[in-house]
Amino acid sequence: MSHPILKNLSLPVVAAPMFRVSGPELVVASCKSGVIGSFPAKNPRTIEELELWLSQITSELEKEPSAAPYAVNLIARSDRLEEEIELCKRYKVPMVISSVGSPEKVVGPIHSYGGIVIADVATLKHARKAAELGVDGLVLLTAGAGGNAGWNNPFAFVRAVREFYDGLVVLAGCVMDGAGIRAAEVLGADLVFMGTRFIPTIESIADEEYKQKLIEVNMDDVMTTKSISGMTANYLRPTIVDAGLDPDNLPPYQEFNNSEHRKKRWKDIWSAGQGVTAVKEIVSVEELVKELSVEYNEKVKI
């Protein structure tokens, strides 16, 4: 579809919002390279820090009229959601990604200044509910995505949603290169989330050991579990082993949450999507987007 949010994009890509990975530098570099940069509102530890991030991003992107827009990821169940929404309104954040719960509280305030809202969904039921609430787009969480993931096959999910929805459709899960971006468009998606490929970039705030680990592993090292966060998510099996846990015999979430591993779960147990096989080196965002653009624009030989 044609939508104003897509007009300044060099590629139909959102650099996905990632916990302890996405910071102002990654967002700004992504936008300047022609893809939508994003970050979770929870990455800044305080509301004051969140405002500093928004001020920095806004200031940097105002100098680049041709830059792509940016997005903020709001968790619908956040205990500071109202304050985060007010900051989004103050800085007129172009796009808000609503996750983990109904987007109902987010849609009205963001639409009030002309921003758009896209909502994470993992099922057709939730996709229909979000559409009824007036969101501008749906992020389809599919099997194989890094971090919080869905369980539906992207081929089936996109086509099923397109039967009833004509808004923005964003495919999240296993898009690892330019050919994958093209394939998503053929299915009917307008945009794709790419997370894992952006973790080992120079501008990412991810731990350097995390970046290096992504180069060393492949898709066979990715496993799905609810034990770590309580939600279906994909993690790197070797990092679970390194944390002193048996990946094949993980305790239930409640037990894990109350154990000595609780404080370590986000610091030492790292997530990745099945597209991790495409990670070969640590590069700048500009270099990554150029590589993806070449792949996207060349004729794929079968």
Buried (B, 14 or more C-beta within 10 A) or exposed (E): EEEEBBEBBBBBBBBBBBBBBBBBBBBBBBBBBBBBBBBBBBBBEEBEEBBEBBBBBBEBBEEEEEBBBBBBBBBBEBEBBEBBBBBBBEBEBBBBBBBEBBBBBBBEBBBEEEBBBBBBBBBBEBBBBBBEBEBBBBBBBBBBBBBBBBEBBBEEBBEBBEEEBEBBBBBBBBBBBBBBBBBBBEBBBBBBBBBBBBBBBBBBBBBEEBBEBBEEBEBEBBBBBEBBBEEBBBBBBBBBEEBEBEBEEBBEBEEBBEEEBEEEBEEBBBBBBBBBBBBEEBBEBBBBBBBBBEBBEEEEEE
